[in-house]
């Protein structure tokens, strides 16, 4: 992936990144990722933020599986955490999760793992 994208490993085969663009999906596939999980709500960053639909189309074109689980930065509901745990069980790895900074995706991942049925 591009040197400008800060990707951080949070598990052996799960990584987080700040906001990714549709153009980054081909690079993610080339880097070996199999799936992308977008945790950022559409329009959270205003009209310049890529929409989930645009990122999804680019991800699928690059051969990646894509899921959108938009969550707020300060709080993730028990239902959102449970859905993340389900996605962690079903999405192929290596998995790249993203949000505005990567922190929300990291927190969501940790909460889902704490449920005891993800990993």
N, C-alpha and C positions, 0 to 999 in steps of 0.2 A: 504494500500500500504506500501511498505518498508519504514522504517525510513529514509533511505538515499535519497529518492525521495522527493524533496521539492515541495509540491502542494500548490497553493495559490488560494483562492476563489477570483474571480473578479466580480461575480454576484451571485445571489442566487443559481443558478444551472449551473454555468460555472466556470471552474477551469483551471489554467495554470500550466505547469510544464516544467522543462528543458528536454533535450533529453531523450526520453523513448526508451527502448529496446523491442525487441519482447517478451522477458521474462516478462516484466512488464505488458503485456496486460492481462494476467490471473489475476494478482493482481488488476488491474484497474476494471475488471469485478466483482471481489469479493468485491471490495470497493463500488460497486453500480453504477459505471458509465455505461451509455448505449451507448456512442459513443466517438470516439477519432478523433480529427482533427489535422493532422500533418502539420505544417507550415514551415518545414525545407526542403530546396532543397537537393536532394540526393547528396552525396559526398562533401557537403559543408565543413564538418569537416575531409575530407580525407577518406581513405579506411576503417578505423575502425568504421565509423559511420554506423549504421544499415540502410539498404535501405528501402524506403517506401514499396516496395513489401514484404519484410520480416516482417515489422511491421504490414502491412495489413493482411497478412496470419495469423499471431498470434492473431490479434484482432478479425478477423472473427471466428477463432477456439475457441476463448473465448466467442463468442456470442455478440461481440460489432460491431456496425456499424462503418465504417472507411471512412474518406475522407482525401485527400492529396491536400492541397492548398499551394504549395511552394512559399514563398515570401522572398525577400531580407530583411536584417535587417534594413537598413537605409531608405528604401522607399518602400511603397506599392502603386501600381498604383490604379487609380479609379476603374479599372476593377477587380482587386484583392479584393479591399474593397467591391465592389458590390457582388462579388462571395461569400465572407465571410458572408455578410448579408443574402444571399440566404441559405447558409449552416446553419446559426444560426436559420433560420426559419424551416428547414427541418430535421436536425439531432435531434434525441431524447435526452432528458436531464435526468440526469446530463451529461454534456459534458466536456471532458478533452481535452484541446488544448495544443500543445507543439511545441517548437522550440529549439534552442540551450540553451537559458537561461530562457525562459518564457517571456522575455520582448517584443519580436516581436509579439508573440501571443496576449499579453495584448494590445499592441498598435493597432494591427489589429482589435481586438474585439471592442475597443473604437471607432475606425474610422467607423466600420460597424454600431454600435449603433447610432453614430452621423448622419447616413443617415436617421434615423427616422423610418425605416421599419424593423429593427431587434429587438431583445430583447429576 
